[in-house]
Amino acid sequence: MTTRREFIAGLTAGAATAIACDTSPRDKEEIPELSFGSARGESTIFGRTGIRTSRIGFGAAHFTTNKTKEEATRLVHTILDEGINLIDTAWNYGKDMASWRYLGEVFKDRKRDDFIISNKLEWREGRPEITEKSVEEQIDEALAILNVDYFDIYHIHNLYESGCYEKCVDKGFIEDMIPMREKGKIRYLGISGHSHPDMISMCKRYPEIDVVLGGMNIMREYYYFDYDARHLNDYAKRNNLGILSMKPFLMGALTRNQPAALKYAMTQPNSVPIPGMTEIEHVTMNVKAAREFSALSPEAQQSWKDPETILEQPACTGCKYCINGDSDDINVPQLVMAAQYGERFGLRKWQSKDQRRKKLAGDLKKITPIMAGRYARKCPRELPVEELLKKSAQYI
């Protein structure tokens, strides 16, 4: 069985150095050395799109909350001035299309090559005011509100459950989006969701899809054990798709050491993490993390895939030696990792209906002190397994 360490080591290195906001495909050796804000920094070639984007983007879902138009637009200008040039938005981000409206106020004062815009097609039930419009009508409305004449990336929004694939195929959304690309209203086609398997099905059916929005963050890898996200990322990497990685901080559930989580996200090939930023200090923290990461050697950058770099302590690798020979069917490594990563990142209690998480909670109740001691003695890394099992209760 492949160990977690072997899995991490097998991930390929991501992307290119110091690049501009030029979105036309070009060979890597032609990329000029430009700035990321006021300091030289790394950008990335976004998969097979050839788009050259800042190493991190901006998820524009919540920046309008409890803000005046002036406050929100000032924040976006600051983000762009700092060199973050990829912005992801959607119709339902903010009250009454506030994300679109406020971004539109910013964009009308900026050069079009200052930014890369990712937007989405709405199709889910319960939103007749938008979903009854055709694909082209939705695109035209959004272009007008956002004060742009094309979208760099246009997704089908949120394939979130079984049956989405069949519905989207039946409605012919991709077939309707392809002519929009030919008309110059969109450049690249994408799909978004929380890494549901239907996203891979869509990519296999439609080779025109160049971008997926879902991705892998540190907690999905080591705390949620999200195999759907892992499979989507692996598929995207094999096919050189661009990956927009949302929620690197779990929508605020990580309360400390967020830069470490962001640096892990930046190691992923073809991936641009798109954290939400609602305050100037969020921009400062994220840009600082990106610059620190970019200043590292390629070898040092890849060390951020290593759990021991991330945790700053010996880490559980998932080797399962602690439970070898046991018939208890208790996943001790997942419990230990939940404690290590939950504590490192200050994870707030995260409510979930995930059956795997419920099983872990049940597993924890079955563990007696004698069993915990046995697991600890068998750990080849000599981790404080008994102590970590006790701590895991607050994170499961």
C-alpha positions in Angstrom: 0.0 0.0 0.0 1.3 3.5 -0.8 2.1 5.4 2.3 1.1 9.0 2.8 4.7 10.0 2.6 5.1 8.2 -0.7 2.0 9.9 -2.0 3.3 13.3 -1.0 6.7 12.6 -2.5 5.0 11.5 -5.8 3.4 14.8 -6.4 5.1 16.7 -9.2 6.5 20.2 -8.7 4.6 23.3 -9.8 5.3 25.9 -11.9 7.1 28.8 -13.4 8.9 31.9 -12.0 8.2 35.6 -12.1 5.6 36.2 -14.8 3.4 39.0 -16.0 -0.3 39.2 -16.4 -0.1 38.5 -20.1 -2.8 35.8 -20.8 -1.5 34.7 -24.2 0.2 31.3 -24.4 4.0 31.6 -24.7 7.1 29.4 -24.1 8.4 29.5 -20.6 11.8 30.9 -21.6 10.1 34.0 -23.1 8.6 35.0 -19.7 10.1 38.3 -18.5 11.1 38.8 -14.9 8.5 41.2 -13.6 7.2 42.0 -10.1 4.7 40.5 -7.8 3.5 43.7 -6.1 6.7 45.6 -5.0 8.8 42.4 -4.6 9.9 39.9 -7.2 7.8 36.8 -6.9 6.7 33.6 -8.5 3.7 33.3 -10.7 2.4 30.3 -12.5 1.4 29.0 -15.9 -2.1 27.9 -15.4 -2.2 24.4 -16.9 -2.8 24.1 -20.6 -4.6 27.4 -20.8 -1.2 29.2 -21.0 -2.6 31.9 -18.8 0.1 33.5 -16.7 -1.3 34.3 -13.3 -0.2 35.4 -9.9 0.7 32.5 -7.6 -2.4 33.2 -5.5 -5.8 34.5 -6.6 -8.8 36.1 -4.9 -12.0 34.4 -4.1 -14.6 37.2 -4.3 -17.5 35.5 -2.6 -17.6 37.4 0.7 -15.6 40.6 0.3 -18.8 42.7 0.1 -20.3 41.5 3.4 -20.8 44.4 5.9 -19.0 46.8 3.6 -19.9 50.0 1.8 -19.2 50.1 -1.9 -16.2 52.4 -1.2 -14.7 50.0 1.3 -15.2 46.9 -0.9 -13.8 48.5 -4.0 -10.8 49.9 -2.1 -10.0 46.4 -1.0 -10.1 45.0 -4.5 -7.9 47.9 -5.8 -5.4 47.0 -3.0 -5.5 43.3 -4.1 -4.7 44.2 -7.7 -2.1 46.7 -6.7 -0.3 44.0 -4.7 0.0 41.9 -7.9 -2.8 39.4 -7.3 -4.4 39.3 -10.7 -6.8 36.3 -10.8 -10.3 37.0 -9.4 -13.1 34.4 -9.1 -16.7 35.5 -8.8 -20.3 34.3 -9.4 -23.9 35.6 -9.6 -24.8 34.6 -6.1 -21.7 36.0 -4.4 -22.9 38.9 -2.2 -26.4 40.3 -1.8 -28.1 41.4 -5.1 -25.0 40.5 -7.2 -22.8 42.7 -5.0 -19.6 40.9 -6.0 -20.3 41.5 -9.7 -21.4 45.1 -9.1 -18.5 46.1 -6.9 -15.9 44.4 -9.1 -17.5 46.2 -12.1 -16.8 49.5 -10.4 -13.2 48.5 -10.0 -12.7 47.1 -13.5 -14.0 50.2 -15.2 -11.0 52.0 -13.8 -8.4 49.4 -14.6 -6.7 48.2 -17.8 -8.1 44.9 -18.9 -4.8 43.2 -18.8 -4.5 44.1 -15.1 -6.7 41.1 -14.1 -7.9 37.6 -15.1 -11.6 37.0 -14.4 -13.2 33.7 -13.6 -17.1 33.6 -13.7 -19.8 31.0 -13.6 -23.0 29.8 -15.3 -25.9 29.3 -12.9 -28.2 26.3 -13.6 -29.4 24.9 -10.3 -33.1 24.9 -9.4 -34.6 27.6 -7.2 -33.0 30.6 -9.0 -35.4 31.3 -11.9 -34.4 34.9 -12.1 -31.0 33.8 -13.5 -31.4 30.1 -14.6 -34.3 30.8 -17.0 -31.9 32.8 -19.1 -29.9 31.2 -21.9 -26.2 30.7 -21.6 -25.5 33.7 -23.9 -28.0 35.9 -22.0 -26.3 35.0 -18.7 -22.9 35.8 -20.1 -24.0 39.1 -21.7 -25.6 40.3 -18.4 -22.5 39.4 -16.4 -20.2 41.1 -18.9 -22.3 44.3 -18.7 -22.4 44.4 -14.9 -18.6 43.6 -14.6 -17.7 46.1 -17.2 -15.6 43.7 -19.3 -16.0 42.4 -22.8 -14.9 38.8 -22.2 -14.3 36.3 -19.4 -10.9 34.5 -19.2 -12.6 31.5 -17.6 -16.2 30.5 -17.5 -17.5 27.6 -15.4 -20.6 25.6 -15.0 -21.2 26.4 -11.4 -21.2 23.7 -8.6 -21.5 20.1 -9.7 -22.2 19.2 -6.1 -24.1 15.9 -6.0 -24.9 12.8 -8.0 -27.0 13.5 -11.0 -25.4 16.8 -11.8 -23.5 15.3 -14.7 -26.6 13.9 -16.3 -28.5 17.2 -15.9 -25.7 19.3 -17.3 -25.2 17.0 -20.3 -29.0 16.9 -20.9 -29.2 20.7 -20.9 -26.2 21.0 -23.3 -24.4 23.7 -21.3 -21.0 22.9 -22.7 -22.4 22.8 -26.3 -23.9 26.2 -25.7 -20.7 27.6 -24.2 -18.4 26.6 -27.1 -19.9 29.1 -29.5 -19.4 31.8 -26.8 -15.7 31.0 -26.9 -15.8 31.3 -30.7 -17.5 34.7 -30.4 -14.8 35.9 -28.0 -17.0 36.3 -25.0 -15.1 33.6 -23.0 -11.6 32.2 -23.5 -11.5 28.9 -21.5 -14.2 26.6 -20.3 -14.3 25.3 -16.7 -16.5 23.5 -14.1 -16.7 24.1 -10.4 -17.8 22.1 -7.4 -16.6 20.5 -4.2 -14.6 17.8 -6.0 -17.6 15.6 -6.7 -16.8 12.6 -9.0 -19.3 14.0 -11.6 -16.6 16.7 -12.3 -14.3 14.0 -13.6 -17.1 12.6 -15.7 -17.7 16.0 -17.2 -14.0 16.4 -18.0 -13.8 13.0 -19.7 -16.9 13.7 -21.8 -15.9 17.3 -22.8 -12.2 17.7 -23.8 -13.0 21.4 -24.2 -12.9 21.8 -20.4 -9.5 23.4 -19.5 -10.1 24.4 -15.8 -11.6 22.8 -12.7 -12.5 24.8 -9.6 -12.3 22.6 -6.5 -8.9 21.5 -5.6 -7.0 20.3 -2.6 -6.2 22.1 0.6 -4.2 21.0 3.6 -7.2 20.0 5.7 -8.9 18.0 2.9 -5.6 16.1 2.4 -4.8 15.3 6.1 -7.9 15.9 8.1 -10.9 15.2 5.9 -9.1 12.5 3.9 -11.1 13.7 0.9 -10.4 11.0 -1.7 -12.8 12.7 -4.2 -10.7 15.9 -4.1 -7.5 13.8 -4.4 -8.8 12.0 -7.5 -10.0 15.2 -9.1 -6.6 16.8 -8.5 -4.7 13.8 -9.9 -6.9 13.7 -13.0 -6.4 17.5 -13.5 -2.6 17.1 -13.2 -2.5 14.2 -15.6 -4.4 16.1 -18.2 -2.7 19.5 -17.5 -5.9 21.2 -16.5 -5.7 24.4 -14.5 -6.9 24.1 -10.9 -8.5 26.8 -8.9 -8.2 25.7 -5.3 -10.9 27.2 -3.1 -11.2 27.5 0.6 -7.5 27.1 1.6 -8.5 28.2 5.1 -11.8 26.4 5.3 -13.8 29.6 5.2 -12.2 30.9 8.4 -12.2 27.6 10.3 -8.4 27.7 10.5 -7.6 30.2 13.1 -3.8 30.1 13.2 -0.8 29.4 11.0 -2.8 30.1 7.8 0.4 31.0 5.8 1.6 27.4 6.3 -1.7 26.1 4.8 -1.3 28.5 1.9 2.3 27.5 1.2 1.1 23.9 1.0 -1.5 24.9 -1.5 1.1 26.7 -3.6 3.1 23.4 -4.0 0.3 21.8 -6.1 1.0 21.7 -9.8 -1.2 23.8 -12.1 -3.0 25.1 -9.0 -3.8 28.7 -8.0 -5.3 28.9 -4.4 -8.1 31.5 -4.3 -8.5 32.5 -0.6 -11.2 34.9 0.3 -10.0 38.3 1.6 -12.3 40.6 3.4 -9.7 42.9 5.2 -6.5 44.6 4.2 -4.6 42.5 6.8 -5.8 39.3 4.9 -4.2 40.7 1.8 -1.0 41.5 3.6 -0.8 38.1 5.2 -1.4 36.2 1.9 0.9 38.3 -0.2 3.6 37.9 2.4 3.2 34.2 2.4 3.4 34.1 -1.4 6.5 36.2 -1.5 8.2 34.1 1.2 7.4 30.9 -0.7 8.6 32.4 -4.0 11.9 33.5 -2.5 12.7 29.8 -1.7 14.7 27.5 -3.9 12.7 25.0 -5.9 13.8 22.3 -3.5 12.8 24.3 -0.4 9.4 25.1 -2.0 8.7 21.4 -2.5 9.6 20.8 1.2 6.2 22.4 2.0 4.6 19.2 0.7 6.3 17.4 3.6 4.0 17.0 6.7 6.9 17.6 9.0 7.6 21.0 7.4 3.9 21.9 7.7 3.6 20.7 11.3 7.0 21.7 12.5 7.2 18.4 14.4 7.3 14.6 13.6 4.2 13.7 11.7 2.0 10.7 11.4 2.5 9.3 7.9 -0.5 7.0 7.8 1.7 3.9 7.7 -0.8 1.9 9.9 2.0 0.0 11.7 0.2 1.0 15.0 -2.8 -1.1 14.0 -1.0 -4.0 12.2 -2.4 -7.3 13.4 -5.4 -5.7 15.1 -9.0 -6.7 14.3 -10.6 -3.6 15.9 -11.2 -1.8 12.6 -10.2 1.5 14.2 -8.4 4.0 12.0 -5.9 5.3 14.5 -3.8 7.2 12.0 -6.7 9.4 11.0 -7.5 10.2 14.6 -3.8 11.0 15.2 -3.7 13.3 12.1 -6.9 15.0 13.1 -5.3 16.0 16.4 -2.0 17.1 14.8 -3.5 19.2 12.0 -6.4 20.4 14.1 -4.1 21.7 16.8 -1.5 23.1 14.3 -4.1 25.2 12.5 -6.5 26.0 15.4 -9.4 24.2 13.7 -12.7 25.4 15.0 -15.3 22.6 15.6 -16.2 21.7 12.0 -19.7 20.4 11.6 -20.1 17.7 9.0 -22.4 14.9 8.0 -19.5 13.0 6.5 -20.0 9.3 7.4 -16.3 8.8 7.7 -16.1 11.4 10.4 -18.9 9.9 12.3 -17.2 6.5 12.2 -14.0 8.2 13.6 -16.0 9.6 16.5 -17.4 6.1 17.1 -13.9 4.6 16.8 -12.6 7.0 19.4 -15.2 6.0 22.0 -14.1 2.3 21.6 -10.4 3.0 22.4 -9.5 1.9 26.0 -6.3 3.0 27.7 -4.8 -0.4 27.1 -5.5 -0.2 23.4 -4.0 3.3 23.2 -0.9 2.1 24.9 -0.6 -0.7 22.4 -0.9 1.7 19.5 1.7 3.9 21.0 4.3 1.1 21.5 3.9 0.0 17.9 4.3 3.5 16.3 7.7 3.5 14.4 8.0 7.3 14.8 7.5 7.2 18.5 4.7 9.7 18.4 2.8 10.5 21.6 -0.1 8.5 20.3 -2.0 8.3 23.6 -1.9 12.0 24.1 -2.9 12.7 20.5 -5.9 10.3 20.7 -7.1 12.3 23.7 -6.7 15.6 21.8 -8.5 14.3 18.7 -11.8 14.3 20.4 -12.2 18.1 20.0 -11.6 17.9 16.3 -13.7 14.9 15.3 
